[in-house]
Amino acid sequence: MRKHQLVANEILQRIELGKYVERLPSVRKMMDTFEVSQVTITQALQHLVDTNRIYAKPNVGYFIISRKGNIPSFDGIYDFSTSSTSWTDFPLDSYSQCLEAAIQNEKIELFTYGATTGNEELKISFQALLAEEQIFTKKEQIMITSGTQQALHILSLIMLTNKESILIEQPTYHQVINLIERLHLDYVTCHRDLDKVNLRELEEIIQSKRPKYIYLMPRLHNPLGTTMNELEKKRFLEFAAKYDFYIIEDDYLGDFEGDNSYKTLYEMDTNQRVIYLKSFSKIMFPGQRLGITVLPENMIEIFQSFKEIIDIHTNSLSQVIMQTFMKSGLYAHHKDKIVFRHQQKAKTLGNVLRTYFSDYQFNDNHQMHTVIKLPKQINMNKLHRELAKRHVLVDDYKRNYLTGYKQNHKFLKINTTSIPEDRIDEGIQFILEAIETSKIF
């Protein structure tokens, strides 16, 4: 990223934090603040003018374009059910400009079939993005898919064709459950507690059932919100080499990890046993339908052959807009803004839970998917009725278990993306009231 883009991102960050209100400091003052030349500041300001974030008054200065109209009023619903980015957090004006630029600059590509593996220029950008996260890979190993869901579908078809089985944790991501049940995949399960995996039990299952794939969300697990420790990750990689299977590492919330020292399984892998999946649905928006799959080299050909029969190529317009969005520096700034806002809400949630739920077990990770473990005497049907009375929305945990699975926990999964920060305290009190009312004595 160019220096003026980095400065523009920093100016935007200060606007979001309220450090700059209505009007920006003078050019000379910003030169001193950011320790850059006048040319760099001028380029940064022009970039912000071009993206409709500020406007210039000749001989007066630069002023911030207010976006208060995008802030929704509270509608009486305490929505703790979703982790998707709110449309009010997304820079629609800037994205529209990228759309216009993409159409103007990439006319030929939009009217022809693209490469099955993805837009070459975007793959290079993704390769650089992955390298920033210590995921170093060849461009040929990167497949651009219609979200990670398509990648999981393709891998499922490979398993069906080769008559291979997959091991999944219980609970796990509900769309993986759907794939297994609707495609009738051969599967194996292992039980996952709220904070750990029983490694001895896991190895016994692998040794006896011999799955060819294991699906994992090592950090910010959906639905549990927990993150694997180094020992667990190391043991999974050892098992993969010893028992000859691939690990599907779904890192769809990796951008929200606050620990810079965290290592992905892909980074730790030395035997090409990890298939790495990255999603943009939480940073961008689900409708964009873009994801990254990084494959072991010996899986490139079969994965590509199955992708060809599903959609020929991933949506060209989404790819060229994303490329323009990243090249402009808007993606990096937008990601930082979304993560910052989420972390602020998550911290508020953690403080509120420690105030009202001191008698309950919950994962206090200040990240995503906060889970409250419920006592066994809770009547879940009554609980959901009580929550509905109080206009509280939560996700149904049963979707995260296979049909008929017997060892399931009772828990509530809480997300803060769609609820105003100043309503979290009140909403959590309503949840506590509903829980206490739903106990069977």
C-alpha positions, 0 to 999 in steps of 0.5 A: 500500500502506498504511503498516502493511502496509509495516511488516508486510512489513519485520517479516516480512523481518527474521524471514526474515533471522533478525534477529527470533528467537522473539520480537518487540521491544516495541511502543515499540522498534519505534515507534523502529525504524520511526519510526511511530506506536503505531497503525501498529505495532499495526495491523501486528502485528494484520495479522501475527496475522491471517495466522498469522505471529505470536501474542500473549501478553497482557501479555507480547508477540508471538511468532513462529510457527515454520515449520521444519516446512516445510524439506525434508530433502535427498533425495540428488538434486542438482536443478539442473533447474528455476526454479519456486518451491519449495512450501516457500517459499510462504506456504500458510497465508496463501494459504489465508486469502486463499482463504477471504476470496475465497470469502466476499467474491466469491460472486456473481462465482465463480458467474457468467462473468467478463469475457473481459479479466479481473477489473476490480479485479485489472486495476487492481491489475495496472496499479498493479503495472506502473506501479511497474516503469515500464510505464504503460498504459491498463487497456483494454490489459491482458488477464489470461490463463491464464499467458503460455502462453495469450497466446502461443497466442492470438498464434499463432492470430492469426498462423495466421489472418492467414498471418503469420510469426514470427521467433525466436532460436535457442535460445529458450523451449521452449514457443514451439518447441512452438507453432511445430512443433505448429501449423505456424507460418510462422517465421524464425530468427536465431542468438543467441550466448551473450552477443549478437545479430548485429544486421547479420545480424538486419536482413538476415533481417528485410529479406528474410523480413519477419516480422510478429512477433519473439519475444524474452526481452530480460532473463534469456533462457531458456535463456541467462540473458543480458540485452540491452544498451541498444543491442540493445534500441534497434535492435530497436525501430528495426527494428520501426518500419522493417519494420513488425512487433510485438515480443513481449516475454516478461518472465517473469523481470523480478522477478528483475532486480537492476539497477533502471536496466533498461528494458523494450522496452515502456518504451522503445517510442514506436510501440506496437510491443511486446506485453508479457507478464508471468508470476507462475509463478516468484513465485507458483506455476505452478498458479495460471495467471495472466499479464498481456498488455499490447497495442498499442491496435490489437490489443485487439479481435482478441486479445479475440475469440480469447480468447473462443473459447478459455476465455471467461474466465480462472479467476475463483477464481485472480483473486479470490484474487490480488486479495486476496493483493495487497491484503493486502500479502502479494504484495509481501512474498512477492516480496521474499522469493523474490527475496532467497532466489534471489539468495543461492543464485545468488551462491553458485553464481557463487562455486562456478563461479569456483572449479571452472569457471575453464577454462570459459565461463559467464554470471555474472549472479547471476540466473537460468539460469546457462549453462556452455558445453561443449567440442565434444568432449563426448559429450552422451549420455554426459554425461547418463548420468554425471550420472544416476550422480551423482544430478544433474538438469539441463535438456536444452538440446535442447528450446530448439532447433527440431528439426534446427537445426544451429548449436546450442551444447552447454551446461548450464543450471543453476538453483538454486531446488530445491537446498539452498544448502549442496549447491550446491558438492558438486553442481557438483563432481559436474557437473565430474566428469561433464563431464571423464569425458564428453570424447572424446579 
